[in-house]
């Protein structure tokens, strides 16, 4: 069962995107925490796990794929990748290894919201507990 308030950790090195998406997601009723790279995201996870991770692939210090691998090694947390990389091989590799979904930038917010809802419905009662 999907929790009453879904907690999302949003990880992207673009501060404008973090603010925009954070506001949009909060307006839609999600609880959102942000991080600017994988290292910061791992620190955020120390204080509690979200229900969903949305992560950019190309970031400084620790890229999204490395972060996603470390997260998946610890828990079966659903992950949606946001990336400017549109290459089929990159998408396929991320989907095969760590991601429940992959969205290419630029994207429409309505599409992201729909994919979030679809992933949450699909994982349902497999969501990690706090």
N, C-alpha and C positions, 0 to 999 in steps of 0.2 A: 504494500500500500504506500502511495506517495505521501510523504509527510505534509502537514498543514502548511508549513513555510519551508520551501526548498532552499537549501543553502548552496550557493554557487561560489566557487573560487575562480576568478577571472584573471588570467595571466597574459600580459601583453606589454611590450616595451614602448608602445605608443601611448603617451599620457592622455592625448585627446580621445583616443578610442576607449581607454579605460573609463574616463569620465562619462562619455556619451553612453556607452553600453551599460555601465553601472547604473546610471540614472534611468535608462529605459527598463532595465531588468527590475530595478526597485519599484518603478511605477507599475510594473506588471505583478508585483507581489512577492518577488524573490528576495531573499536575504543575500547580499553580495559583498564579498571581500575581494580586494584586488591586490595584485603583485606585479612588479615590473620585470621580473625575470624568474628563472627557475630557483635560484638561491633564495630569493625573498619568498617565493611560494612554499618552499620546504619549511621555512621559518613559520609561515602562517599555519601550516599543517600541524605544527607542534602544539598549537593551542586548540585544535579541533579540526575534524575532518568534515568537508562539505558533502553534499549529496551528488554534486556534479563538478567536474573540472573542465573549464573552457580554456584552451591554451594555444598560444601562437607558436609556430615552429621556429622562427628565426628571432632569437633574442640574445643579448650579451650575457656574459658570465656562464649561464647554463641554458642551452636551447630547449625548446619544448619537447623534443623527442627524448632527450636525456631525462628531463623531468618526468615525462609520462612513463618511461621505463621504471624509474625509481618508485613512482607511485604504484604502478601495477605490481611491482615486486612485493609491496606491503599490503595492498588491498585491491579488491576488484571494483575500484571506483570508476563510474562511467566518465568517459573523456570525449569531448568534442574538440576537434582541432580547427582553429582558424588560421589560415595561412595565405600569403600572397603567392606561394608556390603552387602552380597549377599543373605541374607535370604529372601525368598519369602514374608513373612509377613511384613518385613520392607519395601520392594519395594512397595507392594500393599498399605500399609498405606500412604507412601509418595505420591504415584500416586493418591490415592483417595482424599487426603486432600489438597496437595499444588503443586505438580509437574506435568508439562506437559510431562516430560520424566525422565528416571532414567538410568544411565549408571554405570555399575560396574567396579571398578578399579581392575586390570590394564585394560586399553582400548587402542584401536588403534586410533590415532588422526583423521584419515579419517572417522571413525564411528562417532566421536563427531561432526565433521564438518557437516556431512550429517544430523545428528539429529538436530543440530542448524538450518540448512536451512529448515528442515521439520517443526520444531516448528514455525519458523518465517513465513513460508508460511501459516501454519494453522491458526495462530493468525492474520495475514495480517493486516487489517485496525484497529484491536483492539489494536495495539501497543500504549502504552502511549505516549503522547506528552511531550516534554521537558518543 
